Amino acid sequence: IIDNGFSVGSNWVVWSAYHDDPRWDNKDFTSLFAYNLKTKATTTLKTKTRLLSPAISPDDRLIAAVEILNSGEESLSVFSVNGDQFADQYTPKDKSRIINPSWSGDGKSVFFISQKNNRRAILQYHLSSKTVSVILPFSNAFIDRPVQSGEYVYLDRKSTRLNSSHTDISRMPSSA
């Protein structure tokens, strides 16, 4: 399992794992796996991909993940839990990084960290309208792992003070 590369739903656990290319040192891929909590069976959903940080939707039907495109850009990709049906993709025009996607409670949008020039923001991608809302604007604060619960988005906000390992869990309204 890589980075924050797993997510637990009602019936599924999904994760990504690295696989080195046996012929090329600078070419690696990920595979995406799912474990069914009811049947206790592990399934390989996708191989030879560059999918990171998968998150399963509240209804266990969709997976959102960061995808590294051949161009090096990152996109938010959404597909069915069986891995065969592509649902949506959002690629930022400003070429910012996408980090740690997580689903809204109603499964209609995905929160994620956007990073550009060492500044981070929390954005919300709405699947039906294909629009993005800013939940927390870009700042120098190190924020991570946005998770919605009720009407709030909770996040990990690490101190930027030198030699500090202090972490705060912060919350903010989930609508911009």
MIKE-725377 format. One record per residue (C-alpha): residue number from 1; residue in one letter; z, y, x. Coordinates in steps of 0.25 Angstrom, whole numbers, plus 5000, padded with zeros to 4 digits. Example, Ala and Ser with C-alpha at 12.3 -4.5 7.8 and 13.67 -1.06 7.14 Angstrom:
<pts>
@n:1; res:a; pz:5031; py:4982; px:5049
@n:2; res:s; pz:5029; py:4996; px:5055
</pts>
This chain:
<pts>
@n:1; res:i; pz:5000; py:5000; px:5000
@n:2; res:i; pz:4996; py:5014; px:5005
@n:3; res:d; pz:5002; py:5027; px:5003
@n:4; res:n; pz:5008; py:5029; px:4989
@n:5; res:g; pz:4998; py:5018; px:4986
@n:6; res:f; pz:5004; py:5011; px:4974
@n:7; res:s; pz:5007; py:5014; px:4960
@n:8; res:v; pz:5014; py:5006; px:4949
@n:9; res:g; pz:5010; py:5006; px:4934
@n:10; res:s; pz:5015; py:4998; px:4922
@n:11; res:n; pz:5007; py:4986; px:4926
@n:12; res:w; pz:5001; py:4989; px:4940
@n:13; res:v; pz:5004; py:4993; px:4954
@n:14; res:v; pz:4992; py:4998; px:4961
@n:15; res:w; pz:4991; py:5001; px:4976
@n:16; res:s; pz:4981; py:5004; px:4987
@n:17; res:a; pz:4981; py:4997; px:5001
@n:18; res:y; pz:4973; py:5000; px:5014
@n:19; res:h; pz:4963; py:4990; px:5020
@n:20; res:d; pz:4957; py:4992; px:5033
@n:21; res:d; pz:4942; py:4990; px:5035
@n:22; res:p; pz:4941; py:4979; px:5045
@n:23; res:r; pz:4928; py:4985; px:5052
@n:24; res:w; pz:4932; py:5000; px:5052
@n:25; res:d; pz:4944; py:5006; px:5057
@n:26; res:n; pz:4942; py:5019; px:5050
@n:27; res:k; pz:4939; py:5013; px:5037
@n:28; res:d; pz:4950; py:5009; px:5027
@n:29; res:f; pz:4951; py:5006; px:5013
@n:30; res:t; pz:4961; py:5004; px:5002
@n:31; res:s; pz:4962; py:4994; px:4991
@n:32; res:l; pz:4969; py:4996; px:4978
@n:33; res:f; pz:4977; py:4985; px:4972
@n:34; res:a; pz:4985; py:4983; px:4958
@n:35; res:y; pz:4996; py:4974; px:4955
@n:36; res:n; pz:4998; py:4970; px:4941
@n:37; res:l; pz:5013; py:4970; px:4938
@n:38; res:k; pz:5011; py:4961; px:4926
@n:39; res:t; pz:5002; py:4950; px:4932
@n:40; res:k; pz:5007; py:4952; px:4946
@n:41; res:a; pz:4993; py:4952; px:4951
@n:42; res:t; pz:4987; py:4961; px:4962
@n:43; res:t; pz:4973; py:4966; px:4960
@n:44; res:t; pz:4964; py:4973; px:4970
@n:45; res:l; pz:4958; py:4985; px:4963
@n:46; res:k; pz:4949; py:4991; px:4973
@n:47; res:t; pz:4946; py:4988; px:4988
@n:48; res:k; pz:4939; py:4996; px:4999
@n:49; res:t; pz:4944; py:5009; px:4992
@n:50; res:r; pz:4951; py:5021; px:4997
@n:51; res:l; pz:4961; py:5023; px:4986
@n:52; res:l; pz:4975; py:5027; px:4988
@n:53; res:s; pz:4988; py:5030; px:4980
@n:54; res:p; pz:4984; py:5023; px:4967
@n:55; res:a; pz:4991; py:5027; px:4955
@n:56; res:i; pz:4991; py:5019; px:4942
@n:57; res:s; pz:4990; py:5026; px:4928
@n:58; res:p; pz:5002; py:5025; px:4918
@n:59; res:d; pz:4993; py:5015; px:4909
@n:60; res:d; pz:4989; py:5006; px:4921
@n:61; res:r; pz:4974; py:5009; px:4919
@n:62; res:l; pz:4970; py:5018; px:4930
@n:63; res:i; pz:4973; py:5020; px:4945
@n:64; res:a; pz:4972; py:5034; px:4952
@n:65; res:a; pz:4971; py:5034; px:4967
@n:66; res:v; pz:4967; py:5043; px:4978
@n:67; res:e; pz:4953; py:5038; px:4983
@n:68; res:i; pz:4948; py:5042; px:4997
@n:69; res:l; pz:4933; py:5045; px:4995
@n:70; res:n; pz:4922; py:5042; px:5006
@n:71; res:s; pz:4921; py:5057; px:5008
@n:72; res:g; pz:4936; py:5057; px:5012
@n:73; res:e; pz:4940; py:5065; px:5000
@n:74; res:e; pz:4951; py:5059; px:4990
@n:75; res:s; pz:4949; py:5057; px:4975
@n:76; res:l; pz:4958; py:5053; px:4964
@n:77; res:s; pz:4952; py:5040; px:4958
@n:78; res:v; pz:4956; py:5034; px:4945
@n:79; res:f; pz:4951; py:5020; px:4941
@n:80; res:s; pz:4956; py:5008; px:4932
@n:81; res:v; pz:4967; py:4999; px:4937
@n:82; res:n; pz:4958; py:4988; px:4938
@n:83; res:g; pz:4950; py:4996; px:4948
@n:84; res:d; pz:4936; py:4995; px:4942
@n:85; res:q; pz:4935; py:5007; px:4933
@n:86; res:f; pz:4934; py:5021; px:4939
@n:87; res:a; pz:4941; py:5031; px:4930
@n:88; res:d; pz:4941; py:5045; px:4938
@n:89; res:q; pz:4940; py:5052; px:4951
@n:90; res:y; pz:4945; py:5066; px:4956
@n:91; res:t; pz:4941; py:5071; px:4969
@n:92; res:p; pz:4947; py:5085; px:4973
@n:93; res:k; pz:4936; py:5095; px:4976
@n:94; res:d; pz:4945; py:5101; px:4987
@n:95; res:k; pz:4946; py:5088; px:4994
@n:96; res:s; pz:4961; py:5088; px:4993
@n:97; res:r; pz:4968; py:5075; px:4995
@n:98; res:i; pz:4974; py:5067; px:4983
@n:99; res:i; pz:4987; py:5060; px:4985
@n:100; res:n; pz:4996; py:5051; px:4976
@n:101; res:p; pz:4990; py:5051; px:4962
@n:102; res:s; pz:4999; py:5048; px:4951
@n:103; res:w; pz:4996; py:5047; px:4936
@n:104; res:s; pz:5001; py:5056; px:4925
@n:105; res:g; pz:5010; py:5049; px:4915
@n:106; res:d; pz:4999; py:5049; px:4904
@n:107; res:g; pz:4988; py:5043; px:4914
@n:108; res:k; pz:4979; py:5055; px:4911
@n:109; res:s; pz:4980; py:5062; px:4925
@n:110; res:v; pz:4984; py:5059; px:4939
@n:111; res:f; pz:4993; py:5068; px:4948
@n:112; res:f; pz:4990; py:5068; px:4963
@n:113; res:i; pz:4993; py:5076; px:4975
@n:114; res:s; pz:4982; py:5085; px:4981
@n:115; res:q; pz:4983; py:5088; px:4995
@n:116; res:k; pz:4974; py:5099; px:5003
@n:117; res:n; pz:4977; py:5106; px:5016
@n:118; res:n; pz:4991; py:5100; px:5016
@n:119; res:r; pz:4995; py:5105; px:5003
@n:120; res:r; pz:4998; py:5097; px:4990
@n:121; res:a; pz:4997; py:5098; px:4975
@n:122; res:i; pz:4999; py:5090; px:4963
@n:123; res:l; pz:4986; py:5088; px:4955
@n:124; res:q; pz:4984; py:5081; px:4941
@n:125; res:y; pz:4970; py:5075; px:4938
@n:126; res:h; pz:4967; py:5074; px:4924
@n:127; res:l; pz:4958; py:5061; px:4921
@n:128; res:s; pz:4952; py:5066; px:4908
@n:129; res:s; pz:4948; py:5080; px:4912
@n:130; res:k; pz:4946; py:5077; px:4927
@n:131; res:t; pz:4954; py:5089; px:4930
@n:132; res:v; pz:4965; py:5092; px:4940
@n:133; res:s; pz:4978; py:5100; px:4937
@n:134; res:v; pz:4987; py:5106; px:4948
@n:135; res:i; pz:5001; py:5101; px:4945
@n:136; res:l; pz:5007; py:5107; px:4959
@n:137; res:p; pz:4998; py:5116; px:4967
@n:138; res:f; pz:4995; py:5114; px:4982
@n:139; res:s; pz:5007; py:5117; px:4991
@n:140; res:n; pz:5012; py:5113; px:5004
@n:141; res:a; pz:5023; py:5105; px:4998
@n:142; res:f; pz:5022; py:5090; px:5001
@n:143; res:i; pz:5021; py:5084; px:4987
@n:144; res:d; pz:5018; py:5069; px:4984
@n:145; res:r; pz:5018; py:5059; px:4973
@n:146; res:p; pz:5016; py:5066; px:4960
@n:147; res:v; pz:5021; py:5058; px:4948
@n:148; res:q; pz:5021; py:5062; px:4933
@n:149; res:s; pz:5033; py:5059; px:4925
@n:150; res:g; pz:5033; py:5065; px:4911
@n:151; res:e; pz:5029; py:5080; px:4912
@n:152; res:y; pz:5032; py:5081; px:4927
@n:153; res:v; pz:5025; py:5077; px:4940
@n:154; res:y; pz:5035; py:5073; px:4950
@n:155; res:l; pz:5032; py:5074; px:4965
@n:156; res:d; pz:5037; py:5071; px:4979
@n:157; res:r; pz:5039; py:5084; px:4986
@n:158; res:k; pz:5043; py:5083; px:5001
@n:159; res:s; pz:5049; py:5094; px:5009
@n:160; res:t; pz:5040; py:5101; px:5018
@n:161; res:r; pz:5052; py:5105; px:5027
@n:162; res:l; pz:5051; py:5099; px:5042
@n:163; res:n; pz:5059; py:5086; px:5044
@n:164; res:s; pz:5062; py:5085; px:5029
@n:165; res:s; pz:5060; py:5072; px:5021
@n:166; res:h; pz:5065; py:5078; px:5008
@n:167; res:t; pz:5057; py:5075; px:4996
@n:168; res:d; pz:5059; py:5081; px:4982
@n:169; res:i; pz:5054; py:5075; px:4969
@n:170; res:s; pz:5048; py:5087; px:4961
@n:171; res:r; pz:5043; py:5088; px:4947
@n:172; res:m; pz:5033; py:5097; px:4940
@n:173; res:p; pz:5026; py:5098; px:4926
@n:174; res:s; pz:5015; py:5088; px:4926
@n:175; res:s; pz:5005; py:5098; px:4919
@n:176; res:a; pz:4999; py:5110; px:4927
</pts>
